Amino acid sequence: INAKARVVSIAIENGVATVVFTQDFATGLAGSCKVTSVRAQIEKTLKQFPTVKEVVIKVEGVPDEEVLQP
């Protein structure tokens, strides 16, 4: 993950954790292996908490369907 990336917000509602990153998060993040690895790391980190069953990852200003696409 880009060192300049920051978490804008995290919200947990009905078992779904939604984490929003700054646009720097996506800088230099390319390739299916890298994207899959980053997604897995974020999901495992958040799912360690018993109230989190699902994780949604967003980037400020980027449409949801484009976030973490290989």
N, C-alpha and C positions, 0 to 999 in steps of 0.2 A: 504494500500500500504506500502511496506517495507520502513522504514525511510531512508535507504541508496539509494533508487531509485532516479535517476536524469533524467531530460529531456536532451537528446542529441541535438535534433533539433525539430523545428516545421516549417512546410512549408504549405502555402495555395495556391492551384492552381486550377482554374476553380471550385471553391466552395468546394474543398476537402481539409480538413486539415489533414496532416499526421504528427503524433507525434511519435518520436522515443525515447524510454527510455533506460537506462542502463540495464544490465542483472539483477541487483538487484531488479528491478521492479517485476520480476516473482517469486522471492524467497518468499516462504510461501503463495503464491497465489494459492489456490486450493479449489475445491468445486464449484458446479454450481451456488449456490446462491451468493457466494462471488465474483466470476468472473463476473456474470451478474451485480452485484451492482457496481463494479469498472468500468466496461465498460460504464454503464449508467452515472456515475458521470463524467467521462472524456468527454463523448459525450455531456452532458448537459453543461458542462463548456465551451467547444469550440463552441457549437452551439448558445451560447448567442450572438456571433458576427454575424452580418447580412451577412457577406461574406462567412460564413461557412454553408454548406448544408449537408455535409457528413464528417465522421471522420474515419481515418484509424490509427490503433494503432500498432506500431511495437516495438520490443525489439532487441537491438543490438545482432547480432549473432544467433538469433532464427528465423527459417523459419516462414514467415507470417502466414501460416496455423496453426501453433502451438501457436501463441500468444493468450492469454486469452481464451483458450479452457477449458471447465469444466472437 
